[in-house]
Amino acid sequence: MQVTRDFSHYVRAAGAGVQHIDLAVEGVHCAGCMAKIERGLSAIPDVTLARVNLTDRRVALEWKAGTLDPARFIDRLEELGYKAYPYETESAEAGEVAESRFLLRCLGVAAFATMNVMMLSIPVWSGNVSDMLPEQRDFFHWLSALIALPAAAYAGQPFFRSAWRALSNKTTNMDVPISIGVCLALGMSVVETINHAEHAYFDAAIMLLTFLLVGRVLDQNMRRRTRAVAGNLAALKAETAAKFVGADEITQVPVAAIHPGDIVLLRPGERCAVDGTVIEGRSEIDQSLITGETLYVTAEHGTPVYAGSMNISGSLRVRVSAASEATLLAEITRLLDNALAARSRYMRLADRASRLYAPVVHATALITILGWAIAGAGWHDAIVTGVAVLIITCPCALGLAIPTVQTVTSGAMFKAGVLLNSGDAIERLAEADHVIFDKTGTLTLPDLEVTNAADIPAGVFELAGRLALSSHHPVAAAVAQAAGAKSPILSAAEEAGQGVRAVVDGVELRLGRPSFCGAEALVVGATLDPEASVVAFSKGPEKFILTVRQGLRPDAQAVIAALKARNIGVEILSGDREAAVIAAAHALGIVEWRAGVTPADKIARIEELKRCGAKVLMVGDGMNDAPSLAAAHVSMSPISAAHLSQATADLVFLGRPLAPVVAAIDSARKALHLMRQNLWLAIGYNVLAVPVAISGVVTPLIAAAAMSGSSILVMLNALRARSASREIM
């Protein structure tokens, strides 16, 4: 009977004519595994993306819609030596916990056996230079075998299974030379014990497994800590929401059943499941993930709320603007996934080196054995030397050198409010020596504020706010929010491009352009903020003007000073009015600025700087910034940016502060330094270790300690990337 596998439930649309699925893959431990999987899957016709996330052992696949059955990917992975199944957060986490416990059990067995075998080896070592009888030595060797063989059979499973899967599919991975080395050492030790030889290598084999398991447990724990960031985001997602199905009737429905325009109830103590705007009620909400502010924010009519925000006190009615995978939280999660799966230039270099290593290691060990045999050594000594070479040259350190730094840096950047959107963004950001800022929405906050609210009589301002609630214009929204308006004037009518008007108690109210409100004279005679937009309000014969502007980000001045302190050039390129750009540049201490520039002008300036040898970081948020973001050496956008800009930018930063720009540069520079260090550590180790092992002066025990020590060293070095950013204040 033929079994049909239907994975359509796990497939989702990823754009026009493209489908996407995430698969959990067992047995992925290093950069070599990543490269093999990506090559093998990318070779399937119509596959447009195959990217492995080493942190959570997941592969993301995209293909032309309707051309492939997802079951084919699982079959192909099986051919490559990896077991795969559809990725689900809960099952993946459960599997990860089970694997972690299994590794700890293996480590416990290996460590216990190592201690006991070493204790038995000490009398043998001392007896070989004293008066120990051969029978006594054989007894200790057999006792060591009784402990080491079953312990190695159990503790070596993570390596043996992986190596067997690879060999059964006619491929190799880094676990193949490890398994061969352990099995040869154990096999030789049994033969030596049977032949009453002076030396056996049970201690070397079991100690090798212990060191390797320590490294693997440390690596897994490091990845789980980084992956916990994504888990924390997932925990913010509410699966259901209370949807209004009538005027006063609600029903609890899955988020997938909620659509833009629906109205939901957000009760105290609940997390918001959607993005939307408050239309009724008043409360305090915690939306620190989006704004970076740890203080609670007052939520009332007109206040935007985001999925993942926690409602603290009162009940709110929220009109939905986005739900499910369209929310800002979902976008942040996708960007974080990109960050954890990002592939750098240095990682690709390590990939290529790792692919060559397995055959080179095996060839080197074989040549060493034959060379020693030809030189007149016995087969025993030749094989012992070959085992030492096989063990000491295992490329684990090289395979871990770059992915560990990439993983730790991605987690550190997220904690600083930065998400990677490009594989080699870290290296390119580390090279940046000149920063170009757009002004509006980048140096300034995306939200508008009324700057002269204190100059308007309270009663008048309240009326203006109520009238503003009847308009959808962003300037009107700023007026309504500043006035704390809760109830709109229902009789109001909006005139496109002019403003909104209504009659209250026989008096006409108008809000909009000064000419619409008859307030031109007030504008002509006033000294206005060059960055502000002017909106007028009239109450019968009374005329008032309100100035609305985007304020500078709260730490913009400190960030500019911090960039200059790092010898990074700073300038502003903005399409805004000259007076507004001058005011911002003067406030921030930026000497170089240009106003009224077009997207083509920005690109021309970036190309000019490139010709002068500069590595330009472009920071912008508008849709018209997308071309210049793509043209720059590296680019960043705030999370509030237009979607096109986010898609173009290499990095995205969260919240209101601008500090993540400096934090990202510091983290990138530290990461690049650590990547280079790790590569040189891995390469230098092999340059020194291989000749020594070939010369025959290294035993398998010393080889095991050296190889494992090099792997642990690069991982510990990578952990230094967790704290890279310097103070900017």
Secondary structure, DSSP 8 states (H G I E B T S, - for coil): -------GGG-EE-STTEEEEEEEETT--SHHHHHHHHHHHHTSTTEEEEEEETTTTEEEEEEETTS--THHHHHHHHHHT--EEE--HHHHHHHHHHHHHHHHHHHHHHHHHHHHHHHHHHHHHHHTTTT--HHHHHHHHHHHHHHHHHHHHHHTHHHHHHHHHHHHTT---THHHHHHHHHHHHHHHHHHHHTT-S---HHHHHHHHHHHHHHHHHHHHHHHHHHHHHHHHHHT--SEEEEESSSS-EEEEEGGG--TT-EEEE-TT-B--EEEEEEEE-EEEE-HHHH---S-EEE-TT-EE-TT-EE-SS-EEEEEEEEGGGSHHHHHHHHHHHHHH---HHHHHHHHHHHHHHHHHHHHHHHHHHHHHHTT--HHHHHHHHHHHHHHT-THHHHHHHHHHHHHHHHHHHHTTEEE-STTHHHHHHH--EEEE-IIIIIEEEEEEETTGGGS-HHHHHHHHHHHTT---HHHHHHHHHHT--S--TT-EEETTTEEEEEETTEEEEEE-HHHHT-HHHHHHS---TT-EEEEEEETTEEEEEEEEEEE-TTHHHHHHHHHHTT-EEEEE-SS-HHHHHHHHHHHT--EEE-S--HHHHHHHHHHHHHTT--EEEE--SGGGHHHHHHSSEEEEETTS-HHHHHH-SEEE-SS-SHHHHHHHHHHHHHHHHHHHHHHHHHHHHHHHHHHHHTT---HHHHHHHHHHHHHHHHHHHGGGGS------
